[in-house]
């Protein structure tokens, strides 16, 4: 109860793991039933039509903004970015915290994701990040950065940018950011960026990519 009052964003799964480490032997449903009486119910989301893709067809990529204070640098607030790639069919998540959003970082993260996943999707959908998308030319469509196009040609994928003001087009990669923030990032401390990523990789392997996804 005290934990929820201090950090109401913690998920029930996260709280269940924490109390199990303290010796709790009850089931997950016991925790969810208790939490219903502790915190106010969430609102019901409006109906949305899902856009699904077959295996191997598409991945979605995006960045999210985080603030933290590393214990190696006490008193200094640091901004870090989470690059995330989600496979559209399985919802498999690959992600890394990085110090900046420049083009070199974007390209390195794509390569690291392909190596970790053991393959490349046919399409990679992103928003119009300035490092990847230079703009739009009349009716000819979107103009991509030459280095991104070279990477795409080398690995054999087609880059696709969302239409303007259509953020929900890539909801599969945006929704997990809240999950990462609530189930992993909150109530943790990190020595530095390397330690942050080490803890995060462990969480991805042992928690996020092992869970039964609500959609799949």
C-alpha positions in Angstrom: 0.0 0.0 0.0 2.8 2.4 0.9 4.6 1.5 -2.4 1.5 2.4 -4.5 1.0 5.6 -2.6 4.5 6.8 -3.2 4.8 5.5 -6.8 1.2 5.0 -8.2 2.6 4.3 -11.7 4.1 0.9 -10.7 2.4 -1.9 -12.5 0.7 -4.8 -10.8 3.2 -7.2 -12.4 6.1 -5.2 -11.0 4.6 -5.1 -7.5 4.0 -8.9 -7.7 7.6 -9.5 -8.5 8.8 -7.3 -5.7 6.6 -8.9 -3.0 7.6 -12.4 -4.2 11.3 -11.4 -3.7 10.2 -10.6 -0.1 8.7 -14.0 0.4 5.1 -13.6 -0.7 3.8 -16.9 -2.1 0.4 -15.9 -3.3 -0.8 -15.6 -6.9 -0.9 -12.7 -9.3 -4.6 -12.4 -9.0 -4.3 -11.8 -5.2 -2.2 -8.7 -6.0 -4.6 -7.4 -8.7 -7.6 -7.8 -6.4 -5.9 -6.0 -3.6 -4.8 -3.1 -5.9 -8.4 -2.6 -7.1 -9.2 -1.3 -3.6 -6.0 0.7 -3.2 -5.8 2.9 -6.3 -8.6 4.4 -8.5 -9.7 2.5 -11.6 -8.3 3.6 -14.9 -10.5 5.0 -17.7 -11.8 2.8 -20.5 -10.1 3.5 -23.8 -12.2 4.2 -26.8 -12.5 1.4 -29.4 -9.7 1.3 -32.0 -9.3 -0.8 -35.0 -6.0 -2.7 -34.9 -3.6 -2.8 -37.8 -1.8 -6.2 -37.8 1.0 -7.4 -40.0 2.2 -11.0 -40.8 5.5 -12.3 -39.4 8.5 -10.6 -40.9 6.6 -7.8 -42.6 7.1 -4.8 -40.4 8.9 -3.4 -37.4 8.3 0.0 -35.8 11.0 2.3 -34.3 10.9 5.4 -32.2 12.6 7.3 -29.4 11.4 8.2 -25.9 12.6 10.8 -23.5 13.8 9.9 -20.0 15.4 11.9 -17.1 17.5 10.3 -14.4 20.4 10.9 -12.0 23.3 8.5 -12.2 24.8 7.6 -8.8 28.3 8.2 -10.3 27.3 11.8 -10.9 25.2 12.8 -7.8 23.2 16.0 -8.2 23.4 16.1 -12.0 20.2 15.4 -13.9 20.8 13.5 -17.1 18.6 13.2 -20.2 18.7 9.8 -22.0 16.8 8.6 -25.0 15.4 5.1 -25.4 15.6 3.8 -29.0 13.1 1.0 -29.4 12.3 -1.4 -32.2 9.2 -3.6 -32.0 8.3 -6.4 -34.3 4.8 -5.8 -35.6 3.5 -9.4 -35.5 5.0 -10.9 -32.3 5.6 -7.6 -30.4 9.2 -8.7 -29.6 11.0 -5.7 -28.2 14.6 -4.6 -28.7 15.7 -1.3 -27.2 18.7 0.6 -25.8 19.2 3.8 -23.8 21.4 6.2 -25.7 22.9 9.7 -25.0 21.7 11.3 -28.2 19.4 10.9 -31.2 21.9 11.7 -34.0 22.0 9.7 -37.3 25.0 7.6 -36.3 23.2 6.4 -33.2 20.1 5.7 -35.2 22.0 3.6 -37.7 24.0 1.7 -35.0 20.8 0.9 -33.1 19.3 -0.6 -36.3 22.3 -2.8 -36.9 22.4 -3.9 -33.2 18.7 -4.8 -33.3 19.1 -6.8 -36.5 22.0 -8.7 -35.0 20.2 -9.4 -31.8 17.0 -10.5 -33.5 18.7 -12.6 -36.1 17.0 -11.0 -39.1 15.5 -8.0 -40.8 11.8 -7.1 -41.4 10.6 -6.1 -44.9 9.6 -2.6 -43.7 10.6 -0.4 -40.8 8.1 2.3 -39.9 9.2 5.4 -38.0 8.0 8.9 -37.4 9.5 11.8 -39.3 12.6 12.0 -37.2 14.9 14.7 -38.6 17.9 12.4 -38.7 16.2 10.0 -41.1 13.7 12.1 -43.0 14.8 15.2 -44.8 11.4 16.3 -45.9 8.7 15.9 -48.6 9.0 17.0 -52.3 5.8 17.8 -54.0 4.0 14.6 -55.2 7.2 12.6 -55.3 6.9 11.7 -51.6 9.2 11.6 -48.7 13.0 12.3 -49.0 15.1 10.1 -46.7 18.7 10.6 -45.6 21.1 9.0 -48.0 22.9 7.1 -45.2 19.6 5.6 -44.0 18.8 4.5 -47.6 22.3 3.0 -47.9 21.7 1.0 -44.7 18.3 -0.1 -45.9 19.7 -1.2 -49.3 22.5 -3.2 -47.5 20.1 -5.0 -45.2 17.2 -5.2 -47.6 14.4 -3.4 -45.8 12.1 -0.5 -46.9 12.0 2.6 -44.7 8.5 4.0 -44.2 7.7 7.3 -42.4 4.3 7.9 -40.7 2.0 10.4 -42.3 2.1 13.8 -40.4 -0.1 14.0 -37.3 -0.8 10.3 -37.4 1.0 9.2 -34.2 -1.3 6.2 -33.7 0.1 4.7 -36.9 3.0 3.4 -34.9 1.3 2.6 -31.7 3.0 -0.8 -31.3 6.3 0.9 -30.6 4.8 3.8 -28.6 2.7 1.9 -26.2 5.6 -0.1 -24.7 7.3 3.2 -23.6 4.8 3.6 -20.8 5.3 -0.1 -19.9 9.1 0.4 -19.8 8.7 3.6 -17.7 6.3 2.0 -15.1 7.6 -1.6 -15.0 11.3 -1.0 -15.3 12.5 2.6 -15.0 10.6 3.8 -11.9 12.1 3.2 -8.4 15.5 2.1 -9.7 19.0 3.6 -9.5 21.7 3.4 -12.1 25.5 4.1 -11.8 25.8 5.3 -15.3 24.5 4.7 -18.9 26.2 1.3 -19.1 24.7 0.1 -15.9 21.3 1.4 -17.0 21.5 -0.7 -20.2 22.8 -3.7 -18.3 19.8 -3.7 -16.0 17.5 -2.9 -18.9 18.8 -5.8 -21.0 18.2 -8.1 -18.1 14.7 -6.9 -17.7 14.0 -7.3 -21.4 15.3 -10.9 -21.4 13.7 -12.0 -18.1 10.5 -10.0 -18.0 9.3 -8.0 -21.0 10.0 -10.5 -23.8 8.8 -13.4 -21.7 5.4 -12.0 -20.7 2.2 -13.1 -22.3 1.4 -10.0 -24.4 -2.1 -8.7 -24.1 -2.7 -8.6 -27.8 -0.8 -11.6 -29.2 
